Amino acid sequence: MLLPQPIETQSLQHPIFDEKKVNVSLLRLDQIHSGVSGNKFFKLKYNLEEAKKLGKPSILTFGGAYSNHIYATASAAREAGLTSIGIIRGEGLDRKNPTLLHARERGMLLHFVSRVDYRKKNSEEYIDHLRAHFGDFYLIPEGGTNSLAIQGTAEILEEKHREFSHVCTALGTGGTFAGLAKSLNSAQTLLGFSSLKGEFIREEIENLLIGSNIHPKGRLEIFTQFHFGGYAKWTDELIDFIHWFWKAFGVILDPIYTGKMAFGFWELLQTNHFPAGSKILLIHTGGLQGNLGFTQRTGIALPTP
Ligand SMILES: *Cc1c(COP(=O)(O)O)cnc(C)c1O
């Protein structure tokens, strides 16, 4: 159904890697699919299969106006021959918003709700109300994390990645982290960098691991100090880092997830967190569609694909 493009494991070169005696590579999940980028490909894969199996006519999900998940779900549903409904937090369609224009182009029905209604997204009563309104659908929660998503993200690491001692990923809901944790081997450490402010993510991940009966073989580390003010917040330092990374490595990062992860990694590298001899795999979880919308709403230039 969803057909992946080949994913490159790109070796990165920089004098500091030699100085610290580490080896750094980047897993380019951003290249996997033009419309269903990065980790969202893995999170949606089995959910779409399940929706088809259950004979559901459409997918319904939730997201903000610049959401990677909304963009990816619209593309993936179209490719699977399903219709999609996006419950969007916000006033209505801003005609310049590239994320929502793409979603609508892919046939997604956009339904705008107030912040108050949006908060009901996990309530059964509200979902019943949506079913009465839209008819039957397959529900994918905000951010796309459920057990089938974790089954998908457990396939990100392949046999050839067993050689890496450290794997770094961005954290949103933790669904990607949980799947990676499942596939970790005993010699590996998984590092998660939260894009959100707060310690709650530790408990969320604990619950995801318990809920999916995952007992990681390797070590897990979660970092909560690289949020830059919170979800979708940024500082000039983060934006400058993204521009610097683009010049240094020719790789585009986004300011919501991968920029914060790479910044955190760089900080840990400089403070000797990684022992000499470490082989580090950074996961580029995608999300580059958002750069256009970020520039459109802030006026701040970012590299774009
Ligand atoms: C959604 C997203 C994440 C967060 O994934 P979770 O599974 O929710 O933790 C990370 N990076 C990018 C680019 C994303 O779009």
The ligand as an SDF file (V2000), in Angstrom:
LIG
                    3D

 15 15  0  0  0  0  0  0  0  0999 V2000
    5.5690   13.5260   14.8870 C   0  0  0  0  0  0  0  0  0  0  0  0
    7.0200   13.7600   14.8580 C   0  0  0  0  0  0  0  0  0  0  0  0
    7.8680   13.3740   15.9230 C   0  0  0  0  0  0  0  0  0  0  0  0
    7.3370   12.8330   17.2020 C   0  0  0  0  0  0  0  0  0  0  0  0
    6.9950   11.4830   17.1110 O   0  0  0  0  0  0  0  0  0  0  0  0
    6.3170   10.7640   18.3430 P   0  0  0  0  0  0  0  0  0  0  0  0
    6.1160    9.3770   17.8820 O   0  0  0  0  0  0  0  0  0  0  0  0
    4.9910   11.4760   18.5780 O   0  0  0  0  0  0  0  0  0  0  0  0
    7.1860   10.9050   19.5230 O   0  0  0  0  0  0  0  0  0  0  0  0
    9.2290   13.5570   15.7790 C   0  0  0  0  0  0  0  0  0  0  0  0
    9.7460   14.1230   14.6680 N   0  0  0  0  0  0  0  0  0  0  0  0
    8.9680   14.5290   13.6570 C   0  0  0  0  0  0  0  0  0  0  0  0
    9.6090   15.1810   12.4930 C   0  0  0  0  0  0  0  0  0  0  0  0
    7.5870   14.3650   13.7080 C   0  0  0  0  0  0  0  0  0  0  0  0
    6.8250   14.7860   12.6950 O   0  0  0  0  0  0  0  0  0  0  0  0
  1  2  1  0
  2  3  1  0
  2 14  2  0
  3  4  1  0
  3 10  2  0
  4  5  1  0
  5  6  1  0
  6  7  2  0
  6  8  1  0
  6  9  1  0
 10 11  1  0
 11 12  2  0
 12 13  1  0
 12 14  1  0
 14 15  1  0
M  END
$$$$
